[in-house]
Amino acid sequence: MGPTRTSTVTYITPAVGVVLGIVVLGEQLHWNEPVGAVLVLLGILLAQNRLAALRRGRGEEKSDLALSARAPID
């Protein structure tokens, strides 16, 4: 898998800890915790270059739709 992918597991641990704290211990959720989790997830996506892959995937879908719209219907 490589070191970049493997190290991302350590970044997800605090988010799992927050969720378990809320579910198991009944702790309150504050606004900064979900914002931090989103930032961590975005950082993981950037580190693995997944955002570019998502953009490329959407572009291919759009071009496929455009091609199918031009094809004659029998």
N, CA, C, O and CB atoms as a CASP TS submission, in Angstrom:
PFRMAT TS
TARGET T0000
AUTHOR 0000-0000-0000
METHOD Language model
MODEL 1
PARENT N/A
ATOM      1  N   MET     1       0.818  -1.206   0.000  1.00  0.00           N
ATOM      2  CA  MET     1       0.000   0.000   0.000  1.00  0.00           C
ATOM      3  C   MET     1       0.855   1.260   0.000  1.00  0.00           C
ATOM      4  O   MET     1       0.430   2.283  -0.537  1.00  0.00           O
ATOM      5  CB  MET     1      -0.927   0.004   1.202  1.00  0.00           C
ATOM      6  N   GLY     2       2.005   1.216   0.566  1.00  0.00           N
ATOM      7  CA  GLY     2       2.875   2.372   0.589  1.00  0.00           C
ATOM      8  C   GLY     2       2.767   3.144   1.891  1.00  0.00           C
ATOM      9  O   GLY     2       1.764   3.050   2.598  1.00  0.00           O
ATOM     10  N   PRO     3       3.803   3.906   2.202  1.00  0.00           N
ATOM     11  CA  PRO     3       3.835   4.622   3.477  1.00  0.00           C
ATOM     12  C   PRO     3       2.797   5.731   3.577  1.00  0.00           C
ATOM     13  O   PRO     3       2.283   5.991   4.665  1.00  0.00           O
ATOM     14  CB  PRO     3       5.196   5.202   3.694  1.00  0.00           C
ATOM     15  N   THR     4       2.479   6.386   2.473  1.00  0.00           N
ATOM     16  CA  THR     4       1.515   7.482   2.530  1.00  0.00           C
ATOM     17  C   THR     4       0.144   6.972   2.922  1.00  0.00           C
ATOM     18  O   THR     4      -0.506   7.538   3.801  1.00  0.00           O
ATOM     19  CB  THR     4       1.441   8.206   1.187  1.00  0.00           C
ATOM     20  N   ARG     5      -0.292   5.921   2.286  1.00  0.00           N
ATOM     21  CA  ARG     5      -1.604   5.344   2.610  1.00  0.00           C
ATOM     22  C   ARG     5      -1.632   4.752   4.003  1.00  0.00           C
ATOM     23  O   ARG     5      -2.616   4.901   4.727  1.00  0.00           O
ATOM     24  CB  ARG     5      -1.976   4.277   1.599  1.00  0.00           C
ATOM     25  N   THR     6      -0.564   4.086   4.377  1.00  0.00           N
ATOM     26  CA  THR     6      -0.519   3.437   5.679  1.00  0.00           C
ATOM     27  C   THR     6      -0.544   4.455   6.809  1.00  0.00           C
ATOM     28  O   THR     6      -1.170   4.210   7.840  1.00  0.00           O
ATOM     29  CB  THR     6       0.720   2.566   5.790  1.00  0.00           C
ATOM     30  N   SER     7       0.118   5.580   6.638  1.00  0.00           N
ATOM     31  CA  SER     7       0.172   6.578   7.703  1.00  0.00           C
ATOM     32  C   SER     7      -1.154   7.295   7.908  1.00  0.00           C
ATOM     33  O   SER     7      -1.364   7.893   8.964  1.00  0.00           O
ATOM     34  CB  SER     7       1.245   7.587   7.403  1.00  0.00           C
ATOM     35  N   THR     8      -2.044   7.253   6.942  1.00  0.00           N
ATOM     36  CA  THR     8      -3.321   7.957   7.102  1.00  0.00           C
ATOM     37  C   THR     8      -4.198   7.334   8.185  1.00  0.00           C
ATOM     38  O   THR     8      -5.113   7.984   8.689  1.00  0.00           O
ATOM     39  CB  THR     8      -4.074   7.969   5.784  1.00  0.00           C
ATOM     40  N   VAL     9      -3.928   6.091   8.542  1.00  0.00           N
ATOM     41  CA  VAL     9      -4.693   5.449   9.610  1.00  0.00           C
ATOM     42  C   VAL     9      -4.526   6.226  10.911  1.00  0.00           C
ATOM     43  O   VAL     9      -5.475   6.340  11.687  1.00  0.00           O
ATOM     44  CB  VAL     9      -4.249   3.981   9.797  1.00  0.00           C
ATOM     45  N   THR    10      -3.336   6.758  11.159  1.00  0.00           N
ATOM     46  CA  THR    10      -3.103   7.494  12.398  1.00  0.00           C
ATOM     47  C   THR    10      -3.855   8.813  12.429  1.00  0.00           C
ATOM     48  O   THR    10      -4.115   9.335  13.513  1.00  0.00           O
ATOM     49  CB  THR    10      -1.626   7.746  12.584  1.00  0.00           C
ATOM     50  N   TYR    11      -4.210   9.368  11.283  1.00  0.00           N
ATOM     51  CA  TYR    11      -4.946  10.631  11.251  1.00  0.00           C
ATOM     52  C   TYR    11      -6.432  10.428  11.520  1.00  0.00           C
ATOM     53  O   TYR    11      -7.117  11.359  11.943  1.00  0.00           O
ATOM     54  CB  TYR    11      -4.754  11.315   9.907  1.00  0.00           C
ATOM     55  N   ILE    12      -6.932   9.233  11.282  1.00  0.00           N
ATOM     56  CA  ILE    12      -8.350   8.957  11.484  1.00  0.00           C
ATOM     57  C   ILE    12      -8.649   8.613  12.945  1.00  0.00           C
ATOM     58  O   ILE    12      -9.795   8.725  13.381  1.00  0.00           O
ATOM     59  CB  ILE    12      -8.798   7.814  10.574  1.00  0.00           C
ATOM     60  N   THR    13      -7.649   8.203  13.694  1.00  0.00           N
ATOM     61  CA  THR    13      -7.835   7.780  15.081  1.00  0.00           C
ATOM     62  C   THR    13      -8.527   8.834  15.950  1.00  0.00           C
ATOM     63  O   THR    13      -9.438   8.466  16.692  1.00  0.00           O
ATOM     64  CB  THR    13      -6.500   7.435  15.683  1.00  0.00           C
ATOM     65  N   PRO    14      -8.156  10.116  15.909  1.00  0.00           N
ATOM     66  CA  PRO    14      -8.862  11.093  16.746  1.00  0.00           C
ATOM     67  C   PRO    14     -10.349  11.233  16.397  1.00  0.00           C
ATOM     68  O   PRO    14     -11.178  11.423  17.287  1.00  0.00           O
ATOM     69  CB  PRO    14      -8.192  12.442  16.622  1.00  0.00           C
ATOM     70  N   ALA    15     -10.682  11.142  15.122  1.00  0.00           N
ATOM     71  CA  ALA    15     -12.095  11.232  14.733  1.00  0.00           C
ATOM     72  C   ALA    15     -12.885  10.054  15.301  1.00  0.00           C
ATOM     73  O   ALA    15     -14.009  10.225  15.773  1.00  0.00           O
ATOM     74  CB  ALA    15     -12.232  11.273  13.192  1.00  0.00           C
ATOM     75  N   VAL    16     -12.299   8.867  15.254  1.00  0.00           N
ATOM     76  CA  VAL    16     -12.949   7.691  15.830  1.00  0.00           C
ATOM     77  C   VAL    16     -13.081   7.861  17.340  1.00  0.00           C
ATOM     78  O   VAL    16     -14.094   7.469  17.920  1.00  0.00           O
ATOM     79  CB  VAL    16     -12.156   6.404  15.495  1.00  0.00           C
ATOM     80  N   GLY    17     -12.081   8.434  17.972  1.00  0.00           N
ATOM     81  CA  GLY    17     -12.140   8.689  19.413  1.00  0.00           C
ATOM     82  C   GLY    17     -13.257   9.652  19.786  1.00  0.00           C
ATOM     83  O   GLY    17     -13.925   9.470  20.804  1.00  0.00           O
ATOM     84  N   VAL    18     -13.459  10.668  18.971  1.00  0.00           N
ATOM     85  CA  VAL    18     -14.543  11.626  19.225  1.00  0.00           C
ATOM     86  C   VAL    18     -15.897  10.934  19.092  1.00  0.00           C
ATOM     87  O   VAL    18     -16.779  11.114  19.932  1.00  0.00           O
ATOM     88  CB  VAL    18     -14.454  12.829  18.247  1.00  0.00           C
ATOM     89  N   VAL    19     -16.055  10.150  18.045  1.00  0.00           N
ATOM     90  CA  VAL    19     -17.328   9.441  17.838  1.00  0.00           C
ATOM     91  C   VAL    19     -17.588   8.474  18.993  1.00  0.00           C
ATOM     92  O   VAL    19     -18.706   8.413  19.504  1.00  0.00           O
ATOM     93  CB  VAL    19     -17.316   8.672  16.485  1.00  0.00           C
ATOM     94  N   LEU    20     -16.580   7.727  19.406  1.00  0.00           N
ATOM     95  CA  LEU    20     -16.756   6.809  20.531  1.00  0.00           C
ATOM     96  C   LEU    20     -17.048   7.556  21.830  1.00  0.00           C
ATOM     97  O   LEU    20     -17.841   7.088  22.647  1.00  0.00           O
ATOM     98  CB  LEU    20     -15.514   5.941  20.700  1.00  0.00           C
ATOM     99  N   GLY    21     -16.426   8.692  22.026  1.00  0.00           N
ATOM    100  CA  GLY    21     -16.703   9.497  23.213  1.00  0.00           C
ATOM    101  C   GLY    21     -18.148   9.962  23.266  1.00  0.00           C
ATOM    102  O   GLY    21     -18.761   9.997  24.333  1.00  0.00           O
ATOM    103  N   ILE    22     -18.688  10.319  22.106  1.00  0.00           N
ATOM    104  CA  ILE    22     -20.079  10.767  22.044  1.00  0.00           C
ATOM    105  C   ILE    22     -21.028   9.588  22.273  1.00  0.00           C
ATOM    106  O   ILE    22     -21.974   9.683  23.055  1.00  0.00           O
ATOM    107  CB  ILE    22     -20.375  11.440  20.681  1.00  0.00           C
ATOM    108  N   VAL    23     -20.763   8.478  21.581  1.00  0.00           N
ATOM    109  CA  VAL    23     -21.675   7.327  21.645  1.00  0.00           C
ATOM    110  C   VAL    23     -21.570   6.599  22.986  1.00  0.00           C
ATOM    111  O   VAL    23     -22.589   6.312  23.613  1.00  0.00           O
ATOM    112  CB  VAL    23     -21.378   6.351  20.499  1.00  0.00           C
ATOM    113  N   VAL    24     -20.367   6.304  23.423  1.00  0.00           N
ATOM    114  CA  VAL    24     -20.182   5.467  24.606  1.00  0.00           C
ATOM    115  C   VAL    24     -20.231   6.279  25.895  1.00  0.00           C
ATOM    116  O   VAL    24     -20.870   5.870  26.864  1.00  0.00           O
ATOM    117  CB  VAL    24     -18.862   4.725  24.517  1.00  0.00           C
ATOM    118  N   LEU    25     -19.560   7.424  25.911  1.00  0.00           N
ATOM    119  CA  LEU    25     -19.450   8.196  27.147  1.00  0.00           C
ATOM    120  C   LEU    25     -20.468   9.321  27.270  1.00  0.00           C
ATOM    121  O   LEU    25     -20.577   9.949  28.324  1.00  0.00           O
ATOM    122  CB  LEU    25     -18.081   8.768  27.253  1.00  0.00           C
ATOM    123  N   GLY    26     -21.211   9.579  26.203  1.00  0.00           N
ATOM    124  CA  GLY    26     -22.225  10.631  26.254  1.00  0.00           C
ATOM    125  C   GLY    26     -21.645  12.037  26.248  1.00  0.00           C
ATOM    126  O   GLY    26     -22.276  12.960  26.761  1.00  0.00           O
ATOM    127  N   GLU    27     -20.472  12.218  25.686  1.00  0.00           N
ATOM    128  CA  GLU    27     -19.856  13.548  25.624  1.00  0.00           C
ATOM    129  C   GLU    27     -20.595  14.425  24.622  1.00  0.00           C
ATOM    130  O   GLU    27     -21.288  13.934  23.731  1.00  0.00           O
ATOM    131  CB  GLU    27     -18.362  13.443  25.242  1.00  0.00           C
ATOM    132  N   GLN    28     -20.432  15.734  24.790  1.00  0.00           N
ATOM    133  CA  GLN    28     -21.083  16.676  23.885  1.00  0.00           C
ATOM    134  C   GLN    28     -20.186  16.934  22.666  1.00  0.00           C
ATOM    135  O   GLN    28     -18.959  16.945  22.762  1.00  0.00           O
ATOM    136  CB  GLN    28     -21.405  18.006  24.620  1.00  0.00           C
ATOM    137  N   LEU    29     -20.841  17.141  21.525  1.00  0.00           N
ATOM    138  CA  LEU    29     -20.127  17.466  20.301  1.00  0.00           C
ATOM    139  C   LEU    29     -20.048  18.981  20.175  1.00  0.00           C
ATOM    140  O   LEU    29     -21.064  19.671  20.266  1.00  0.00           O
ATOM    141  CB  LEU    29     -20.822  16.836  19.059  1.00  0.00           C
ATOM    142  N   HIS    30     -18.846  19.495  19.967  1.00  0.00           N
ATOM    143  CA  HIS    30     -18.639  20.928  19.772  1.00  0.00           C
ATOM    144  C   HIS    30     -18.392  21.195  18.293  1.00  0.00           C
ATOM    145  O   HIS    30     -18.023  20.287  17.550  1.00  0.00           O
ATOM    146  CB  HIS    30     -17.449  21.447  20.635  1.00  0.00           C
ATOM    147  N   TRP    31     -18.592  22.421  17.871  1.00  0.00           N
ATOM    148  CA  TRP    31     -18.523  22.772  16.453  1.00  0.00           C
ATOM    149  C   TRP    31     -17.148  22.492  15.846  1.00  0.00           C
ATOM    150  O   TRP    31     -17.047  22.152  14.667  1.00  0.00           O
ATOM    151  CB  TRP    31     -18.872  24.236  16.269  1.00  0.00           C
ATOM    152  N   ASN    32     -16.098  22.632  16.642  1.00  0.00           N
ATOM    153  CA  ASN    32     -14.756  22.494  16.078  1.00  0.00           C
ATOM    154  C   ASN    32     -14.359  21.034  15.812  1.00  0.00           C
ATOM    155  O   ASN    32     -13.430  20.786  15.043  1.00  0.00           O
ATOM    156  CB  ASN    32     -13.751  23.127  17.011  1.00  0.00           C
ATOM    157  N   GLU    33     -15.038  20.080  16.427  1.00  0.00           N
ATOM    158  CA  GLU    33     -14.675  18.681  16.223  1.00  0.00           C
ATOM    159  C   GLU    33     -15.050  18.169  14.827  1.00  0.00           C
ATOM    160  O   GLU    33     -14.208  17.557  14.169  1.00  0.00           O
ATOM    161  CB  GLU    33     -15.345  17.825  17.276  1.00  0.00           C
ATOM    162  N   PRO    34     -16.283  18.395  14.349  1.00  0.00           N
ATOM    163  CA  PRO    34     -16.562  17.958  12.969  1.00  0.00           C
ATOM    164  C   PRO    34     -15.773  18.754  11.932  1.00  0.00           C
ATOM    165  O   PRO    34     -15.398  18.216  10.890  1.00  0.00           O
ATOM    166  CB  PRO    34     -18.052  18.081  12.675  1.00  0.00           C
ATOM    167  N   VAL    35     -15.522  20.025  12.210  1.00  0.00           N
ATOM    168  CA  VAL    35     -14.717  20.827  11.272  1.00  0.00           C
ATOM    169  C   VAL    35     -13.303  20.249  11.188  1.00  0.00           C
ATOM    170  O   VAL    35     -12.740  20.140  10.099  1.00  0.00           O
ATOM    171  CB  VAL    35     -14.669  22.329  11.717  1.00  0.00           C
ATOM    172  N   GLY    36     -12.740  19.886  12.318  1.00  0.00           N
ATOM    173  CA  GLY    36     -11.417  19.275  12.331  1.00  0.00           C
ATOM    174  C   GLY    36     -11.395  17.946  11.601  1.00  0.00           C
ATOM    175  O   GLY    36     -10.439  17.638  10.890  1.00  0.00           O
ATOM    176  N   ALA    37     -12.458  17.151  11.777  1.00  0.00           N
ATOM    177  CA  ALA    37     -12.531  15.854  11.089  1.00  0.00           C
ATOM    178  C   ALA    37     -12.594  16.043   9.573  1.00  0.00           C
ATOM    179  O   ALA    37     -11.973  15.289   8.824  1.00  0.00           O
ATOM    180  CB  ALA    37     -13.761  15.056  11.574  1.00  0.00           C
ATOM    181  N   VAL    38     -13.342  17.044   9.127  1.00  0.00           N
ATOM    182  CA  VAL    38     -13.425  17.322   7.682  1.00  0.00           C
ATOM    183  C   VAL    38     -12.065  17.767   7.153  1.00  0.00           C
ATOM    184  O   VAL    38     -11.654  17.350   6.070  1.00  0.00           O
ATOM    185  CB  VAL    38     -14.496  18.408   7.389  1.00  0.00           C
ATOM    186  N   LEU    39     -11.372  18.606   7.906  1.00  0.00           N
ATOM    187  CA  LEU    39     -10.034  19.038   7.489  1.00  0.00           C
ATOM    188  C   LEU    39      -9.065  17.862   7.406  1.00  0.00           C
ATOM    189  O   LEU    39      -8.252  17.784   6.485  1.00  0.00           O
ATOM    190  CB  LEU    39      -9.491  20.090   8.457  1.00  0.00           C
ATOM    191  N   VAL    40      -9.155  16.958   8.364  1.00  0.00           N
ATOM    192  CA  VAL    40      -8.288  15.774   8.340  1.00  0.00           C
ATOM    193  C   VAL    40      -8.600  14.927   7.118  1.00  0.00           C
ATOM    194  O   VAL    40      -7.685  14.477   6.428  1.00  0.00           O
ATOM    195  CB  VAL    40      -8.457  14.937   9.629  1.00  0.00           C
ATOM    196  N   LEU    41      -9.883  14.703   6.840  1.00  0.00           N
ATOM    197  CA  LEU    41     -10.259  13.894   5.679  1.00  0.00           C
ATOM    198  C   LEU    41      -9.828  14.555   4.374  1.00  0.00           C
ATOM    199  O   LEU    41      -9.382  13.872   3.452  1.00  0.00           O
ATOM    200  CB  LEU    41     -11.766  13.655   5.666  1.00  0.00           C
ATOM    201  N   LEU    42      -9.959  15.871   4.290  1.00  0.00           N
ATOM    202  CA  LEU    42      -9.483  16.577   3.095  1.00  0.00           C
ATOM    203  C   LEU    42      -7.962  16.450   2.949  1.00  0.00           C
ATOM    204  O   LEU    42      -7.446  16.291   1.843  1.00  0.00           O
ATOM    205  CB  LEU    42      -9.888  18.067   3.156  1.00  0.00           C
ATOM    206  N   GLY    43      -7.258  16.523   4.072  1.00  0.00           N
ATOM    207  CA  GLY    43      -5.809  16.346   4.041  1.00  0.00           C
ATOM    208  C   GLY    43      -5.413  14.960   3.563  1.00  0.00           C
ATOM    209  O   GLY    43      -4.447  14.803   2.817  1.00  0.00           O
ATOM    210  N   ILE    44      -6.167  13.954   3.999  1.00  0.00           N
ATOM    211  CA  ILE    44      -5.901  12.585   3.547  1.00  0.00           C
ATOM    212  C   ILE    44      -6.134  12.476   2.045  1.00  0.00           C
ATOM    213  O   ILE    44      -5.330  11.880   1.328  1.00  0.00           O
ATOM    214  CB  ILE    44      -6.794  11.573   4.305  1.00  0.00           C
ATOM    215  N   LEU    45      -7.238  13.055   1.570  1.00  0.00           N
ATOM    216  CA  LEU    45      -7.532  13.017   0.140  1.00  0.00           C
ATOM    217  C   LEU    45      -6.460  13.735  -0.669  1.00  0.00           C
ATOM    218  O   LEU    45      -6.075  13.271  -1.742  1.00  0.00           O
ATOM    219  CB  LEU    45      -8.895  13.638  -0.136  1.00  0.00           C
ATOM    220  N   LEU    46      -5.980  14.857  -0.162  1.00  0.00           N
ATOM    221  CA  LEU    46      -4.914  15.584  -0.852  1.00  0.00           C
ATOM    222  C   LEU    46      -3.608  14.797  -0.860  1.00  0.00           C
ATOM    223  O   LEU    46      -2.913  14.743  -1.875  1.00  0.00           O
ATOM    224  CB  LEU    46      -4.696  16.943  -0.197  1.00  0.00           C
ATOM    225  N   ALA    47      -3.278  14.188   0.280  1.00  0.00           N
ATOM    226  CA  ALA    47      -2.021  13.445   0.381  1.00  0.00           C
ATOM    227  C   ALA    47      -2.005  12.243  -0.546  1.00  0.00           C
ATOM    228  O   ALA    47      -0.953  11.872  -1.067  1.00  0.00           O
ATOM    229  CB  ALA    47      -1.789  12.992   1.814  1.00  0.00           C
ATOM    230  N   GLN    48      -3.162  11.635  -0.756  1.00  0.00           N
ATOM    231  CA  GLN    48      -3.245  10.469  -1.628  1.00  0.00           C
ATOM    232  C   GLN    48      -3.608  10.844  -3.060  1.00  0.00           C
ATOM    233  O   GLN    48      -3.793   9.967  -3.904  1.00  0.00           O
ATOM    234  CB  GLN    48      -4.257   9.488  -1.085  1.00  0.00           C
ATOM    235  N   ASN    49      -3.711  12.122  -3.333  1.00  0.00           N
ATOM    236  CA  ASN    49      -4.043  12.634  -4.658  1.00  0.00           C
ATOM    237  C   ASN    49      -5.383  12.095  -5.161  1.00  0.00           C
ATOM    238  O   ASN    49      -5.549  11.823  -6.350  1.00  0.00           O
ATOM    239  CB  ASN    49      -2.941  12.278  -5.643  1.00  0.00           C
ATOM    240  N   ARG    50      -6.322  11.947  -4.251  1.00  0.00           N
ATOM    241  CA  ARG    50      -7.637  11.405  -4.610  1.00  0.00           C
ATOM    242  C   ARG    50      -8.577  12.485  -5.139  1.00  0.00           C
ATOM    243  O   ARG    50      -9.504  12.177  -5.888  1.00  0.00           O
ATOM    244  CB  ARG    50      -8.268  10.721  -3.404  1.00  0.00           C
ATOM    245  N   LEU    51      -8.355  13.741  -4.763  1.00  0.00           N
ATOM    246  CA  LEU    51      -9.220  14.808  -5.264  1.00  0.00           C
ATOM    247  C   LEU    51      -9.074  14.950  -6.772  1.00  0.00           C
ATOM    248  O   LEU    51     -10.060  15.168  -7.475  1.00  0.00           O
ATOM    249  CB  LEU    51      -8.894  16.141  -4.570  1.00  0.00           C
ATOM    250  N   ALA    52      -7.858  14.828  -7.268  1.00  0.00           N
ATOM    251  CA  ALA    52      -7.643  14.906  -8.712  1.00  0.00           C
ATOM    252  C   ALA    52      -8.312  13.731  -9.409  1.00  0.00           C
ATOM    253  O   ALA    52      -8.872  13.886 -10.495  1.00  0.00           O
ATOM    254  CB  ALA    52      -6.138  14.935  -9.039  1.00  0.00           C
ATOM    255  N   ALA    53      -8.257  12.556  -8.789  1.00  0.00           N
ATOM    256  CA  ALA    53      -8.902  11.381  -9.375  1.00  0.00           C
ATOM    257  C   ALA    53     -10.416  11.564  -9.410  1.00  0.00           C
ATOM    258  O   ALA    53     -11.067  11.151 -10.369  1.00  0.00           O
ATOM    259  CB  ALA    53      -8.536  10.110  -8.584  1.00  0.00           C
ATOM    260  N   LEU    54     -10.978  12.176  -8.377  1.00  0.00           N
ATOM    261  CA  LEU    54     -12.415  12.429  -8.369  1.00  0.00           C
ATOM    262  C   LEU    54     -12.801  13.414  -9.467  1.00  0.00           C
ATOM    263  O   LEU    54     -13.821  13.243 -10.135  1.00  0.00           O
ATOM    264  CB  LEU    54     -12.856  12.961  -7.002  1.00  0.00           C
ATOM    265  N   ARG    55     -11.984  14.442  -9.648  1.00  0.00           N
ATOM    266  CA  ARG    55     -12.271  15.420 -10.713  1.00  0.00           C
ATOM    267  C   ARG    55     -12.195  14.766 -12.083  1.00  0.00           C
ATOM    268  O   ARG    55     -13.043  15.009 -12.941  1.00  0.00           O
ATOM    269  CB  ARG    55     -11.288  16.605 -10.644  1.00  0.00           C
ATOM    270  N   ARG    56     -11.171  13.930 -12.286  1.00  0.00           N
ATOM    271  CA  ARG    56     -11.043  13.240 -13.568  1.00  0.00           C
ATOM    272  C   ARG    56     -12.210  12.306 -13.808  1.00  0.00           C
ATOM    273  O   ARG    56     -12.696  12.198 -14.933  1.00  0.00           O
ATOM    274  CB  ARG    56      -9.739  12.464 -13.629  1.00  0.00           C
ATOM    275  N   GLY    57     -12.665  11.631 -12.769  1.00  0.00           N
ATOM    276  CA  GLY    57     -13.785  10.711 -12.901  1.00  0.00           C
ATOM    277  C   GLY    57     -15.060  11.437 -13.286  1.00  0.00           C
ATOM    278  O   GLY    57     -15.830  10.932 -14.103  1.00  0.00           O
ATOM    279  N   ARG    58     -15.301  12.602 -12.723  1.00  0.00           N
ATOM    280  CA  ARG    58     -16.491  13.384 -13.059  1.00  0.00           C
ATOM    281  C   ARG    58     -16.420  13.891 -14.483  1.00  0.00           C
ATOM    282  O   ARG    58     -17.430  13.918 -15.187  1.00  0.00           O
ATOM    283  CB  ARG    58     -16.654  14.556 -12.096  1.00  0.00           C
ATOM    284  N   GLY    59     -15.235  14.294 -14.914  1.00  0.00           N
ATOM    285  CA  GLY    59     -15.073  14.786 -16.278  1.00  0.00           C
ATOM    286  C   GLY    59     -15.343  13.707 -17.305  1.00  0.00           C
ATOM    287  O   GLY    59     -15.919  13.979 -18.358  1.00  0.00           O
ATOM    288  N   GLU    60     -14.927  12.474 -17.004  1.00  0.00           N
ATOM    289  CA  GLU    60     -15.171  11.373 -17.926  1.00  0.00           C
ATOM    290  C   GLU    60     -16.653  11.050 -18.006  1.00  0.00           C
ATOM    291  O   GLU    60     -17.164  10.731 -19.079  1.00  0.00           O
ATOM    292  CB  GLU    60     -14.386  10.138 -17.501  1.00  0.00           C
ATOM    293  N   GLU    61     -17.348  11.132 -16.874  1.00  0.00           N
ATOM    294  CA  GLU    61     -18.778  10.863 -16.882  1.00  0.00           C
ATOM    295  C   GLU    61     -19.514  11.894 -17.734  1.00  0.00           C
ATOM    296  O   GLU    61     -20.430  11.550 -18.481  1.00  0.00           O
ATOM    297  CB  GLU    61     -19.332  10.861 -15.450  1.00  0.00           C
ATOM    298  N   LYS    62     -19.109  13.156 -17.620  1.00  0.00           N
ATOM    299  CA  LYS    62     -19.759  14.206 -18.401  1.00  0.00           C
ATOM    300  C   LYS    62     -19.521  13.988 -19.890  1.00  0.00           C
ATOM    301  O   LYS    62     -20.436  14.155 -20.696  1.00  0.00           O
ATOM    302  CB  LYS    62     -19.246  15.592 -17.978  1.00  0.00           C
ATOM    303  N   SER    63     -18.297  13.616 -20.258  1.00  0.00           N
ATOM    304  CA  SER    63     -18.016  13.416 -21.674  1.00  0.00           C
ATOM    305  C   SER    63     -18.773  12.197 -22.202  1.00  0.00           C
ATOM    306  O   SER    63     -19.217  12.199 -23.350  1.00  0.00           O
ATOM    307  CB  SER    63     -16.503  13.251 -21.904  1.00  0.00           C
ATOM    308  N   ASP    64     -18.925  11.158 -21.381  1.00  0.00           N
ATOM    309  CA  ASP    64     -19.697   9.989 -21.799  1.00  0.00           C
ATOM    310  C   ASP    64     -21.159  10.345 -22.002  1.00  0.00           C
ATOM    311  O   ASP    64     -21.797   9.855 -22.933  1.00  0.00           O
ATOM    312  CB  ASP    64     -19.569   8.869 -20.771  1.00  0.00           C
ATOM    313  N   LEU    65     -21.690  11.195 -21.134  1.00  0.00           N
ATOM    314  CA  LEU    65     -23.080  11.612 -21.284  1.00  0.00           C
ATOM    315  C   LEU    65     -23.263  12.437 -22.545  1.00  0.00           C
ATOM    316  O   LEU    65     -24.268  12.294 -23.242  1.00  0.00           O
ATOM    317  CB  LEU    65     -23.538  12.408 -20.063  1.00  0.00           C
ATOM    318  N   ALA    66     -22.302  13.297 -22.843  1.00  0.00           N
ATOM    319  CA  ALA    66     -22.392  14.116 -24.041  1.00  0.00           C
ATOM    320  C   ALA    66     -22.339  13.252 -25.296  1.00  0.00           C
ATOM    321  O   ALA    66     -23.058  13.505 -26.263  1.00  0.00           O
ATOM    322  CB  ALA    66     -21.268  15.152 -24.064  1.00  0.00           C
ATOM    323  N   LEU    67     -21.486  12.232 -25.276  1.00  0.00           N
ATOM    324  CA  LEU    67     -21.391  11.345 -26.429  1.00  0.00           C
ATOM    325  C   LEU    67     -22.674  10.534 -26.611  1.00  0.00           C
ATOM    326  O   LEU    67     -23.131  10.329 -27.736  1.00  0.00           O
ATOM    327  CB  LEU    67     -20.192  10.406 -26.277  1.00  0.00           C
ATOM    328  N   SER    68     -23.253  10.075 -25.499  1.00  0.00           N
ATOM    329  CA  SER    68     -24.459   9.273 -25.618  1.00  0.00           C
ATOM    330  C   SER    68     -25.647  10.120 -26.047  1.00  0.00           C
ATOM    331  O   SER    68     -26.579   9.606 -26.666  1.00  0.00           O
ATOM    332  CB  SER    68     -24.761   8.579 -24.304  1.00  0.00           C
ATOM    333  N   ALA    69     -25.630  11.410 -25.728  1.00  0.00           N
ATOM    334  CA  ALA    69     -26.716  12.302 -26.138  1.00  0.00           C
ATOM    335  C   ALA    69     -26.678  12.545 -27.645  1.00  0.00           C
ATOM    336  O   ALA    69     -27.716  12.795 -28.258  1.00  0.00           O
ATOM    337  CB  ALA    69     -26.630  13.641 -25.383  1.00  0.00           C
ATOM    338  N   ARG    70     -25.495  12.475 -28.242  1.00  0.00           N
ATOM    339  CA  ARG    70     -25.344  12.720 -29.676  1.00  0.00           C
ATOM    340  C   ARG    70     -25.620  11.468 -30.516  1.00  0.00           C
ATOM    341  O   ARG    70     -25.873  11.565 -31.717  1.00  0.00           O
ATOM    342  CB  ARG    70     -23.944  13.233 -29.965  1.00  0.00           C
ATOM    343  N   ALA    71     -25.570  10.314 -29.891  1.00  0.00           N
ATOM    344  CA  ALA    71     -25.750   9.065 -30.633  1.00  0.00           C
ATOM    345  C   ALA    71     -27.195   8.940 -31.088  1.00  0.00           C
ATOM    346  O   ALA    71     -28.109   9.285 -30.340  1.00  0.00           O
ATOM    347  CB  ALA    71     -25.350   7.845 -29.770  1.00  0.00           C
ATOM    348  N   PRO    72     -27.410   8.459 -32.288  1.00  0.00           N
ATOM    349  CA  PRO    72     -28.783   8.293 -32.785  1.00  0.00           C
ATOM    350  C   PRO    72     -29.513   7.209 -32.016  1.00  0.00           C
ATOM    351  O   PRO    72     -28.925   6.197 -31.637  1.00  0.00           O
ATOM    352  CB  PRO    72     -28.778   7.958 -34.279  1.00  0.00           C
ATOM    353  N   ILE    73     -30.770   7.423 -31.794  1.00  0.00           N
ATOM    354  CA  ILE    73     -31.601   6.468 -31.072  1.00  0.00           C
ATOM    355  C   ILE    73     -32.426   5.681 -32.087  1.00  0.00           C
ATOM    356  O   ILE    73     -33.079   6.268 -32.949  1.00  0.00           O
ATOM    357  CB  ILE    73     -32.522   7.190 -30.037  1.00  0.00           C
ATOM    358  N   ASP    74     -32.397   4.368 -31.986  1.00  0.00           N
ATOM    359  CA  ASP    74     -33.151   3.506 -32.911  1.00  0.00           C
ATOM    360  C   ASP    74     -34.559   3.274 -32.420  1.00  0.00           C
ATOM    361  O   ASP    74     -35.333   2.573 -33.072  1.00  0.00           O
ATOM    362  CB  ASP    74     -32.446   2.167 -33.096  1.00  0.00           C
TER
END
